[in-house]
Structures are given as structure tokens and as C-alpha cells.
Amino acid sequence: MIKIYLKIFLYNRRRKKELNSLKFGLKENEYFLISYPKSGNTWVRVILSNLLKENENLRIGIHNVHQYVPDSHIKTQRTSIIEKKSEFNNLKIKIVKSHDRFKPFFKKKKVIYITRNLLDVIPSYFFYLKARKTIQPRIDDVISGKVNSSFGSWFNHIKFWVKTKKHNILIIRYERLKSNPEQEIKSICDFIGLESNSQEIDNAIKNSDSKRMRDLEKEQGHYNDTRTASGKSINFVGYKQDVSTLLNLTQRKKIHKEQKTIDRIIKMEYKINT
């Protein structure tokens, strides 16, 4: 237990330095795109990158999305945020990805926060970790957040973000993004002040679908080859997995209870129905 708390303490101290070094988020054109892992963050990054790019022939995928929406957890991508003369800092609207839990750093920052149904997040995150780690994760540890103490549990991650109203936040629900992507992306564009007509939004969504992203990844190589302890060549863009026997009844009940609580909080705080 002491080792776990020490690990969390050391991570938080290091992460505080990383975030402060960015000096990002207070200018009018600076935004954060935040979610719990496996909640649609990369998909939204690709869509927004397709709207931000000036070269119509440029294909956006896993290998170059960081040029438009860099990941604050990756050192080389933090450099592009910090360097004033970087291509990223020439963009009229700047967006940075994060999976961080709410921290004092994010007070007064403008945030697009994506939520996804826990019953979909847990299997996706489990198989993601299973492919990348040498020690296989336990499903209970994925649900509780013990498997990654940096981000904690899905429940606490969302709860603290949606209940801490010390920032300008737009809540985007993954399920609505799937059923009506045009409307949800239009909401994001309005929030960040990105002028895009319906045709541009439609094209960006079509150019960001999972098949195109998988095809690009096959063509350009597995992006995660250097980001996994397992040594496997693995896809970042997910494929459907058989989850029918992954969760037992007790685990499903716990997930449904947490999901209902979060849905109630979001509806109460932001007047958003599920």
C-alpha cells in the first residue's frame, strides 16, 4: 500500500512540473481535450485535426495527429507545445490532449471533456492494457483504477471533472458523438470558435472513421511498437473484442451503479440527458 501511495505522490509531483512547463490554457485560443482512457479522445483529435489542417490532401491518422492536437503525456509532443516557433503554435486554435484527473492547474482553463459509458470503457481499456503489458491486468483492477494509479478510476475521474466548476467545460458524450457526430462536432466548433460549415464537418468525420484510420495504420506501421512493454506489434485503432465472458454479474452490477450515478450528476450539473 505504501508503495502505491509513493508511486502516486511521485507521479503527481512530476506531472505538476510537466503541466506547468506548458504555460498553456489561459489564452483565448487555447483549449484542453480531456477524457478517461479509451473514451474517444483520439477519434475527436483526428476529426478536429482534419478541420484545423490547411492542406486538403493531407491524410490525418495516428502518426501525425499530434501535429494539430499534441498529447501532453508524451515528452516530444510537449516540446511542440512549449516551442513558440513550432507548427502547432502557428495554429489559429490550439488544442492539447490529456487524460489527467482534475488538478488545480486546470482551474480557469477551457476544457472539452469526453465521457463514455463505463460498460464500453472497461473492456476496451482492459484489452488495451493486456496487449501492452508484460504482466496481465486483472479486470477488477481496471474497474477500480488500481491498474493505472495516474488516472484513477473512471468513476472518480468523471465525478471530479463534472462537479468542479472552476473551469469552462463542454461535456461531450461519446454515445451522442456516435449517433449524431455532426451535431456534437458542431458543438465543439462553437465552443472553441472554429468556423466550419456543415460540409467541412461532414468531410472531417468521414476522413476520421475507424476503417480509414486502421488502413492508415497498416500503411504507416504500428504506432505503438515503441510504447509497449510487451514487445508486440499492436494496433492503436481498436478492433472489436469478444467481451461476453469478461465481466461477471457482480462486476456488471457495480458498473451499472456507477454509470447511473454519473449520469445523474451530469444531468443535474449540466442539464444533459443520457
Helices and strands as residue ranges (DSSP letters): H 2-22, E 30-35, H 41-52, G 65-67, H 75-82, G 88-90, E 94-98, G 104-106, E 110-115, H 118-132, H 139-144, G 146-148, H 154-163, E 168-173, H 174-179, H 181-192, H 198-206, H 210-220, G 223-226, H 249-270
